[in-house]
């Protein structure tokens, strides 16, 4: 099984369009809010054998879970006095979402990710480390759901 990102998908598509042996191709599309999976058999013509999807699975779910854990860590570090302020402050929440998204994208190629924000709230800097194992643990139900 191979994973293909943006430009790689296009190159792979060209390879698949060449005539040749019969192949099974599994398309696993994890979008922002949905997960779609298709099984295609390719010979000279592509034939979709099965397709399935889930509207409850998507990148946003993973991001939300990581933001949720990060807020808990921040609040715990400051003795719970900032919880409401963080969850209601749009700027702080947006900064967390962006930083968590960046951290999440490093986890496939690194054992841990650093989430750093210079001034998350009220001039307070925030630094956290998330390991791949921890991320898989907090998002385990999403991974299990994607396995069908």
N, CA and C atoms as an extended XYZ file, in Angstrom:
444
Properties=species:S:1:pos:R:3:atomname:S:1:resname:S:1:resid:I:1 pbc="F F F"
N         0.848       -1.168        0.000 N   UNK     1
C         0.000        0.000        0.000 CA  UNK     1
C         0.887        1.222        0.000 C   UNK     1
N         0.531        2.230       -0.783 N   UNK     2
C         1.289        3.465       -0.841 CA  UNK     2
C         0.373        4.637       -0.560 C   UNK     2
N         0.907        5.658        0.112 N   UNK     3
C         0.171        6.896        0.341 CA  UNK     3
C         0.688        7.932       -0.638 C   UNK     3
N        -0.214        8.683       -1.215 N   UNK     4
C         0.179        9.706       -2.173 CA  UNK     4
C        -0.410       11.040       -1.766 C   UNK     4
N         0.422       12.069       -1.801 N   UNK     5
C        -0.033       13.421       -1.510 CA  UNK     5
C        -0.178       14.176       -2.823 C   UNK     5
N        -0.753       15.367       -2.775 N   UNK     6
C        -1.043       16.221       -3.922 CA  UNK     6
C        -0.340       15.898       -5.233 C   UNK     6
N         0.897       16.393       -5.452 N   UNK     7
C         1.575       16.176       -6.730 CA  UNK     7
C         1.815       14.695       -7.026 C   UNK     7
N         2.052       13.911       -5.990 N   UNK     8
C         2.275       12.477       -6.188 CA  UNK     8
C         1.021       11.811       -6.751 C   UNK     8
N        -0.155       12.261       -6.305 N   UNK     9
C        -1.410       11.697       -6.809 CA  UNK     9
C        -1.514       11.896       -8.311 C   UNK     9
N        -1.122       13.103       -8.770 N   UNK    10
C        -1.222       13.387      -10.196 CA  UNK    10
C        -0.287       12.472      -10.997 C   UNK    10
N         0.951       12.282      -10.512 N   UNK    11
C         1.885       11.391      -11.203 CA  UNK    11
C         1.347        9.962      -11.202 C   UNK    11
N         0.779        9.551      -10.068 N   UNK    12
C         0.244        8.199       -9.951 CA  UNK    12
C        -0.940        8.022      -10.902 C   UNK    12
N        -1.756        9.062      -11.039 N   UNK    13
C        -2.909        9.003      -11.931 CA  UNK    13
C        -2.441        8.744      -13.362 C   UNK    13
N        -1.356        9.402      -13.767 N   UNK    14
C        -0.832        9.198      -15.110 CA  UNK    14
C        -0.375        7.748      -15.275 C   UNK    14
N         0.317        7.213      -14.257 N   UNK    15
C         0.767        5.818      -14.300 CA  UNK    15
C        -0.417        4.865      -14.390 C   UNK    15
N        -1.475        5.163      -13.666 N   UNK    16
C        -2.646        4.287      -13.685 CA  UNK    16
C        -3.343        4.319      -15.036 C   UNK    16
N        -3.212        5.427      -15.752 N   UNK    17
C        -3.864        5.540      -17.046 CA  UNK    17
C        -3.147        4.745      -18.135 C   UNK    17
N        -1.929        4.275      -17.860 N   UNK    18
C        -1.218        3.447      -18.829 CA  UNK    18
C        -1.819        2.047      -18.829 C   UNK    18
N        -1.870        1.443      -20.012 N   UNK    19
C        -2.425        0.090      -20.116 CA  UNK    19
C        -1.457       -0.905      -19.499 C   UNK    19
N        -2.001       -1.936      -18.910 N   UNK    20
C        -1.131       -2.925      -18.289 CA  UNK    20
C        -1.935       -3.971      -17.568 C   UNK    20
N        -1.352       -4.476      -16.526 N   UNK    21
C        -1.972       -5.542      -15.749 CA  UNK    21
C        -3.172       -5.040      -14.962 C   UNK    21
N        -3.968       -6.007      -14.562 N   UNK    22
C        -5.114       -5.721      -13.704 CA  UNK    22
C        -4.600       -5.363      -12.313 C   UNK    22
N        -5.098       -4.289      -11.723 N   UNK    23
C        -4.664       -3.847      -10.394 CA  UNK    23
C        -5.865       -3.468       -9.549 C   UNK    23
N        -5.711       -3.643       -8.249 N   UNK    24
C        -6.682       -3.126       -7.289 CA  UNK    24
C        -6.108       -1.847       -6.713 C   UNK    24
N        -6.911       -0.803       -6.683 N   UNK    25
C        -6.466        0.483       -6.162 CA  UNK    25
C        -7.443        0.916       -5.076 C   UNK    25
N        -6.920        1.217       -3.891 N   UNK    26
C        -7.744        1.705       -2.790 CA  UNK    26
C        -7.500        3.200       -2.654 C   UNK    26
N        -8.543        3.987       -2.823 N   UNK    27
C        -8.460        5.436       -2.686 CA  UNK    27
C        -8.996        5.787       -1.307 C   UNK    27
N        -8.168        6.378       -0.477 N   UNK    28
C        -8.497        6.740        0.906 CA  UNK    28
C        -8.388        8.253        0.983 C   UNK    28
N        -9.511        8.965        0.977 N   UNK    29
C        -9.525       10.428        0.936 CA  UNK    29
C       -10.016       10.979        2.271 C   UNK    29
N        -9.084       11.444        3.081 N   UNK    30
C        -9.422       12.045        4.372 CA  UNK    30
C        -9.513       13.548        4.161 C   UNK    30
N       -10.743       14.048        4.037 N   UNK    31
C       -10.967       15.469        3.820 CA  UNK    31
C       -11.107       16.203        5.133 C   UNK    31
N       -11.492       17.464        5.064 N   UNK    32
C       -11.589       18.261        6.286 CA  UNK    32
C       -12.722       17.784        7.190 C   UNK    32
N       -13.818       17.303        6.595 N   UNK    33
C       -14.951       16.876        7.420 CA  UNK    33
C       -15.421       15.459        7.131 C   UNK    33
N       -14.897       14.834        6.093 N   UNK    34
C       -15.363       13.495        5.739 CA  UNK    34
C       -14.198       12.573        5.397 C   UNK    34
N       -14.482       11.298        5.449 N   UNK    35
C       -13.558       10.266        4.997 CA  UNK    35
C       -14.285        9.469        3.929 C   UNK    35
N       -13.677        9.359        2.764 N   UNK    36
C       -14.254        8.576        1.677 CA  UNK    36
C       -13.235        7.536        1.239 C   UNK    36
N       -13.699        6.329        1.039 N   UNK    37
C       -12.834        5.235        0.611 CA  UNK    37
C       -13.488        4.563       -0.585 C   UNK    37
N       -12.689        4.309       -1.624 N   UNK    38
C       -13.189        3.611       -2.810 CA  UNK    38
C       -12.211        2.513       -3.191 C   UNK    38
N       -12.730        1.393       -3.612 N   UNK    39
C       -11.914        0.304       -4.137 CA  UNK    39
C       -12.171        0.246       -5.631 C   UNK    39
N       -11.096        0.378       -6.397 N   UNK    40
C       -11.210        0.430       -7.849 CA  UNK    40
C       -10.376       -0.699       -8.441 C   UNK    40
N       -10.939       -1.393       -9.403 N   UNK    41
C       -10.178       -2.393      -10.142 CA  UNK    41
C        -9.887       -1.800      -11.506 C   UNK    41
N        -8.607       -1.804      -11.855 N   UNK    42
C        -8.196       -1.180      -13.099 CA  UNK    42
C        -7.634       -2.239      -14.027 C   UNK    42
N        -8.123       -2.270      -15.215 N   UNK    43
C        -7.518       -3.065      -16.273 CA  UNK    43
C        -7.298       -2.070      -17.386 C   UNK    43
N        -8.052       -2.122      -18.424 N   UNK    44
C        -8.014       -1.044      -19.399 CA  UNK    44
C        -9.044        0.014      -19.036 C   UNK    44
N       -10.014       -0.369      -18.204 N   UNK    45
C       -11.069        0.540      -17.773 CA  UNK    45
C       -11.160        0.474      -16.251 C   UNK    45
N       -11.322        1.622      -15.617 N   UNK    46
C       -11.496        1.647      -14.166 CA  UNK    46
C       -12.908        1.198      -13.831 C   UNK    46
N       -13.031        0.349      -12.841 N   UNK    47
C       -14.337       -0.110      -12.399 CA  UNK    47
C       -14.396        0.051      -10.884 C   UNK    47
N       -15.321        0.857      -10.405 N   UNK    48
C       -15.473        1.061       -8.966 CA  UNK    48
C       -16.195       -0.150       -8.398 C   UNK    48
N       -15.517       -0.853       -7.491 N   UNK    49
C       -16.093       -2.047       -6.883 CA  UNK    49
C       -16.874       -1.719       -5.619 C   UNK    49
N       -16.405       -0.746       -4.872 N   UNK    50
C       -17.080       -0.387       -3.626 CA  UNK    50
C       -16.675        1.027       -3.244 C   UNK    50
N       -17.571        1.675       -2.562 N   UNK    51
C       -17.253        3.003       -2.037 CA  UNK    51
C       -17.997        3.174       -0.719 C   UNK    51
N       -17.374        3.874        0.193 N   UNK    52
C       -17.988        4.119        1.500 CA  UNK    52
C       -17.451        5.432        2.031 C   UNK    52
N       -18.155        5.990        2.973 N   UNK    53
C       -17.707        7.249        3.540 CA  UNK    53
C       -18.277        7.457        4.919 C   UNK    53
N       -17.723        8.424        5.588 N   UNK    54
C       -18.203        8.767        6.917 CA  UNK    54
C       -18.153       10.269        7.103 C   UNK    54
N       -19.291       10.862        7.411 N   UNK    55
C       -19.324       12.314        7.602 CA  UNK    55
C       -18.845       12.704        8.989 C   UNK    55
N       -18.686       11.736        9.880 N   UNK    56
C       -18.228       12.034       11.236 CA  UNK    56
C       -16.705       11.961       11.343 C   UNK    56
N       -16.049       11.560       10.261 N   UNK    57
C       -14.589       11.468       10.259 CA  UNK    57
C       -14.017       12.522        9.332 C   UNK    57
N       -12.933       13.117        9.732 N   UNK    58
C       -12.260       14.099        8.903 CA  UNK    58
C       -11.151       14.765        9.682 C   UNK    58
N       -10.357       15.531        8.977 N   UNK    59
C        -9.206       16.195        9.582 CA  UNK    59
C        -9.630       17.102       10.730 C   UNK    59
N       -10.776       17.767       10.596 N   UNK    60
C       -11.227       18.678       11.659 CA  UNK    60
C       -11.415       17.955       12.985 C   UNK    60
N       -11.869       16.718       12.940 N   UNK    61
C       -12.040       15.949       14.169 CA  UNK    61
C       -10.722       15.738       14.888 C   UNK    61
N        -9.678       15.413       14.130 N   UNK    62
C        -8.350       15.234       14.716 CA  UNK    62
C        -7.847       16.554       15.295 C   UNK    62
N        -8.035       17.640       14.524 N   UNK    63
C        -7.610       18.966       14.999 CA  UNK    63
C        -8.350       19.358       16.270 C   UNK    63
N        -9.673       19.160       16.272 N   UNK    64
C       -10.475       19.524       17.450 CA  UNK    64
C       -10.015       18.769       18.688 C   UNK    64
N        -9.741       17.489       18.531 N   UNK    65
C        -9.301       16.676       19.660 CA  UNK    65
C        -7.960       17.179       20.194 C   UNK    65
N        -7.034       17.513       19.300 N   UNK    66
C        -5.719       18.001       19.728 CA  UNK    66
C        -5.837       19.369       20.393 C   UNK    66
N        -6.696       20.241       19.864 N   UNK    67
C        -6.923       21.554       20.486 CA  UNK    67
C        -7.516       21.368       21.879 C   UNK    67
N        -8.484       20.471       22.000 N   UNK    68
C        -9.129       20.189       23.287 CA  UNK    68
C        -8.095       19.773       24.348 C   UNK    68
N        -7.216       18.860       23.989 N   UNK    69
C        -6.180       18.390       24.912 CA  UNK    69
C        -5.204       19.511       25.230 C   UNK    69
N        -4.870       20.307       24.239 N   UNK    70
C        -3.927       21.410       24.437 CA  UNK    70
C        -4.508       22.451       25.382 C   UNK    70
N        -5.792       22.770       25.231 N   UNK    71
C        -6.449       23.717       26.145 CA  UNK    71
C        -6.412       23.166       27.565 C   UNK    71
N        -6.708       21.876       27.718 N   UNK    72
C        -6.653       21.269       29.055 CA  UNK    72
C        -5.263       21.401       29.671 C   UNK    72
N        -4.234       21.153       28.872 N   UNK    73
C        -2.861       21.266       29.370 CA  UNK    73
C        -2.531       22.695       29.779 C   UNK    73
N        -2.961       23.665       28.964 N   UNK    74
C        -2.702       25.069       29.277 CA  UNK    74
C        -3.408       25.459       30.566 C   UNK    74
N        -4.676       25.101       30.663 N   UNK    75
C        -5.479       25.445       31.836 CA  UNK    75
C        -4.908       24.774       33.087 C   UNK    75
N        -4.530       23.522       32.960 N   UNK    76
C        -3.950       22.806       34.099 CA  UNK    76
C        -2.654       23.489       34.556 C   UNK    76
N        -1.868       23.955       33.611 N   UNK    77
C        -0.615       24.633       33.936 CA  UNK    77
C        -0.824       25.959       34.645 C   UNK    77
N        -1.986       26.568       34.453 N   UNK    78
C        -2.267       27.863       35.091 CA  UNK    78
C        -3.421       27.762       36.066 C   UNK    78
N        -3.554       26.620       36.689 N   UNK    79
C        -4.491       26.375       37.792 CA  UNK    79
C        -5.941       26.737       37.457 C   UNK    79
N        -6.379       26.396       36.250 N   UNK    80
C        -7.773       26.510       35.815 CA  UNK    80
C        -8.312       27.931       35.719 C   UNK    80
N        -7.522       28.928       35.934 N   UNK    81
C        -8.087       30.277       35.933 CA  UNK    81
C        -8.312       30.861       34.539 C   UNK    81
N        -7.792       30.217       33.492 N   UNK    82
C        -7.925       30.783       32.151 CA  UNK    82
C        -8.838       29.975       31.228 C   UNK    82
N        -9.478       28.930       31.705 N   UNK    83
C       -10.244       28.045       30.817 CA  UNK    83
C       -11.299       28.783       29.992 C   UNK    83
N       -12.175       29.530       30.642 N   UNK    84
C       -13.215       30.248       29.897 CA  UNK    84
C       -12.606       31.240       28.934 C   UNK    84
N       -11.587       31.936       29.384 N   UNK    85
C       -10.965       32.945       28.535 CA  UNK    85
C       -10.386       32.324       27.264 C   UNK    85
N        -9.753       31.185       27.376 N   UNK    86
C        -9.154       30.532       26.211 CA  UNK    86
C       -10.223       30.027       25.252 C   UNK    86
N       -11.240       29.374       25.764 N   UNK    87
C       -12.260       28.802       24.884 CA  UNK    87
C       -13.135       29.863       24.230 C   UNK    87
N       -13.253       31.018       24.832 N   UNK    88
C       -14.097       32.077       24.271 CA  UNK    88
C       -13.315       33.115       23.477 C   UNK    88
N       -12.005       33.143       23.608 N   UNK    89
C       -11.181       34.120       22.908 CA  UNK    89
C       -10.867       33.589       21.503 C   UNK    89
N       -11.446       34.235       20.485 N   UNK    90
C       -11.296       33.745       19.115 CA  UNK    90
C        -9.845       33.746       18.649 C   UNK    90
N        -9.105       34.782       19.013 N   UNK    91
C        -7.706       34.871       18.601 CA  UNK    91
C        -6.898       33.730       19.203 C   UNK    91
N        -7.066       33.497       20.499 N   UNK    92
C        -6.330       32.425       21.177 CA  UNK    92
C        -6.712       31.067       20.594 C   UNK    92
N        -7.986       30.882       20.344 N   UNK    93
C        -8.461       29.606       19.798 CA  UNK    93
C        -7.911       29.387       18.389 C   UNK    93
N        -7.903       30.436       17.575 N   UNK    94
C        -7.361       30.343       16.214 CA  UNK    94
C        -5.867       30.018       16.253 C   UNK    94
N        -5.124       30.683       17.148 N   UNK    95
C        -3.685       30.402       17.296 CA  UNK    95
C        -3.451       28.949       17.693 C   UNK    95
N        -4.253       28.459       18.623 N   UNK    96
C        -4.137       27.060       19.050 CA  UNK    96
C        -4.418       26.109       17.895 C   UNK    96
N        -5.469       26.397       17.140 N   UNK    97
C        -5.863       25.542       16.028 CA  UNK    97
C        -4.750       25.459       14.982 C   UNK    97
N        -4.168       26.613       14.664 N   UNK    98
C        -3.091       26.658       13.667 CA  UNK    98
C        -1.865       25.902       14.173 C   UNK    98
N        -1.471       26.178       15.418 N   UNK    99
C        -0.289       25.521       15.993 CA  UNK    99
C        -0.498       24.011       16.111 C   UNK    99
N        -1.693       23.599       16.514 N   UNK   100
C        -1.985       22.163       16.632 CA  UNK   100
C        -1.985       21.494       15.259 C   UNK   100
N        -2.531       22.186       14.264 N   UNK   101
C        -2.527       21.644       12.902 CA  UNK   101
C        -1.111       21.443       12.384 C   UNK   101
N        -0.245       22.417       12.644 N   UNK   102
C         1.164       22.296       12.234 CA  UNK   102
C         1.837       21.139       12.961 C   UNK   102
N         1.577       21.041       14.251 N   UNK   103
C         2.156       19.947       15.025 CA  UNK   103
C         1.690       18.595       14.530 C   UNK   103
N         0.402       18.493       14.251 N   UNK   104
C        -0.179       17.227       13.779 CA  UNK   104
C         0.457       16.792       12.465 C   UNK   104
N         0.731       17.745       11.583 N   UNK   105
C         1.309       17.403       10.284 CA  UNK   105
C         2.751       16.904       10.380 C   UNK   105
N         3.440       17.175       11.487 N   UNK   106
C         4.812       16.670       11.627 CA  UNK   106
C         4.846       15.245       12.183 C   UNK   106
N         3.766       14.801       12.800 N   UNK   107
C         3.774       13.497       13.473 CA  UNK   107
C         3.969       12.273       12.563 C   UNK   107
N         3.530       12.287       11.321 N   UNK   108
C         3.813       11.108       10.496 CA  UNK   108
C         5.308       10.858       10.271 C   UNK   108
N         6.112       11.918       10.304 N   UNK   109
C         7.542       11.752       10.035 CA  UNK   109
C         8.420       11.976       11.262 C   UNK   109
N         7.824       12.290       12.403 N   UNK   110
C         8.594       12.530       13.627 CA  UNK   110
C         7.899       11.846       14.802 C   UNK   110
N         8.675       11.490       15.799 N   UNK   111
C         8.115       10.811       16.972 CA  UNK   111
C         7.342       11.762       17.868 C   UNK   111
N         7.640       13.060       17.771 N   UNK   112
C         6.922       14.045       18.578 CA  UNK   112
C         6.847       15.375       17.843 C   UNK   112
N         5.895       16.187       18.253 N   UNK   113
C         5.701       17.509       17.660 CA  UNK   113
C         5.694       18.547       18.769 C   UNK   113
N         6.207       19.712       18.455 N   UNK   114
C         6.232       20.817       19.412 CA  UNK   114
C         5.161       21.821       19.020 C   UNK   114
N         4.360       22.200       19.986 N   UNK   115
C         3.330       23.216       19.775 CA  UNK   115
C         3.770       24.427       20.576 C   UNK   115
N         4.103       25.498       19.869 N   UNK   116
C         4.632       26.693       20.527 CA  UNK   116
C         3.870       27.925       20.063 C   UNK   116
N         3.432       28.713       21.022 N   UNK   117
C         2.745       29.970       20.724 CA  UNK   117
C         3.352       31.031       21.633 C   UNK   117
N         3.872       32.098       21.035 N   UNK   118
C         4.554       33.142       21.811 CA  UNK   118
C         3.662       33.793       22.854 C   UNK   118
N         2.468       34.166       22.467 N   UNK   119
C         1.547       34.807       23.412 CA  UNK   119
C         0.149       34.254       23.154 C   UNK   119
N        -0.146       33.150       23.784 N   UNK   120
C        -1.442       32.511       23.565 CA  UNK   120
C        -2.573       33.343       24.138 C   UNK   120
N        -2.409       33.748       25.385 N   UNK   121
C        -3.462       34.519       26.039 CA  UNK   121
C        -2.840       35.412       27.096 C   UNK   121
N        -3.230       36.665       27.081 N   UNK   122
C        -2.794       37.607       28.114 CA  UNK   122
C        -1.269       37.644       28.235 C   UNK   122
N        -0.589       37.540       27.078 N   UNK   123
C         0.866       37.604       27.057 CA  UNK   123
C         1.569       36.341       27.521 C   UNK   123
N         0.827       35.294       27.823 N   UNK   124
C         1.411       34.050       28.322 CA  UNK   124
C         1.824       33.174       27.136 C   UNK   124
N         3.086       32.769       27.131 N   UNK   125
C         3.579       31.863       26.096 CA  UNK   125
C         3.117       30.443       26.414 C   UNK   125
N         2.901       29.677       25.373 N   UNK   126
C         2.490       28.285       25.560 CA  UNK   126
C         3.407       27.373       24.766 C   UNK   126
N         3.913       26.343       25.411 N   UNK   127
C         4.756       25.335       24.766 CA  UNK   127
C         4.272       23.966       25.205 C   UNK   127
N         4.133       23.078       24.262 N   UNK   128
C         3.722       21.708       24.588 CA  UNK   128
C         4.382       20.749       23.608 C   UNK   128
N         4.517       19.533       24.039 N   UNK   129
C         5.036       18.469       23.192 CA  UNK   129
C         3.967       17.388       23.114 C   UNK   129
N         3.704       16.934       21.905 N   UNK   130
C         2.755       15.839       21.703 CA  UNK   130
C         3.499       14.729       20.982 C   UNK   130
N         3.488       13.550       21.562 N   UNK   131
C         4.128       12.414       20.898 CA  UNK   131
C         3.139       11.762       19.939 C   UNK   131
N         3.672       11.043       18.992 N   UNK   132
C         2.819       10.329       18.047 CA  UNK   132
C         1.946        9.323       18.794 C   UNK   132
N         2.531        8.650       19.786 N   UNK   133
C         1.783        7.666       20.580 CA  UNK   133
C         0.621        8.341       21.305 C   UNK   133
N         0.862        9.499       21.903 N   UNK   134
C        -0.196       10.232       22.622 CA  UNK   134
C        -1.292       10.673       21.648 C   UNK   134
N        -0.887       11.184       20.484 N   UNK   135
C        -1.852       11.619       19.475 CA  UNK   135
C        -2.724       10.441       19.037 C   UNK   135
N        -2.104        9.297       18.797 N   UNK   136
C        -2.865        8.112       18.402 CA  UNK   136
C        -3.805        7.669       19.518 C   UNK   136
N        -3.382        7.861       20.758 N   UNK   137
C        -4.219        7.510       21.906 CA  UNK   137
C        -5.443        8.423       22.002 C   UNK   137
N        -5.230        9.739       21.896 N   UNK   138
C        -6.363       10.668       22.045 CA  UNK   138
C        -7.295       10.650       20.840 C   UNK   138
N        -6.798       10.187       19.696 N   UNK   139
C        -7.630       10.112       18.489 CA  UNK   139
C        -7.939        8.667       18.104 C   UNK   139
N        -7.743        7.744       19.038 N   UNK   140
C        -7.926        6.321       18.758 CA  UNK   140
C        -9.276        5.976       18.174 C   UNK   140
N       -10.333        6.610       18.679 N   UNK   141
C       -11.666        6.291       18.159 CA  UNK   141
C       -11.819        6.729       16.709 C   UNK   141
N       -11.142        7.817       16.305 N   UNK   142
C       -11.182        8.234       14.899 CA  UNK   142
C       -10.444        7.226       14.023 C   UNK   142
N        -9.274        6.786       14.495 N   UNK   143
C        -8.528        5.790       13.727 CA  UNK   143
C        -9.322        4.496       13.616 C   UNK   143
N        -9.937        4.065       14.708 N   UNK   144
C       -10.748        2.849       14.684 CA  UNK   144
C       -11.926        3.005       13.725 C   UNK   144
N       -12.544        4.185       13.713 N   UNK   145
C       -13.672        4.444       12.817 CA  UNK   145
C       -13.264        4.425       11.360 C   UNK   145
N       -12.024        4.834       11.068 N   UNK   146
C       -11.576        4.846        9.677 CA  UNK   146
C       -11.240        3.450        9.178 C   UNK   146
N       -11.046        2.528       10.107 N   UNK   147
C       -10.729        1.151        9.713 CA  UNK   147
C       -11.991        0.357        9.389 C   UNK   147
N       -13.145        0.941        9.744 N   UNK   148
C       -14.410        0.336        9.380 CA  UNK   148
C       -14.852       -0.737       10.280 C   UNK   148
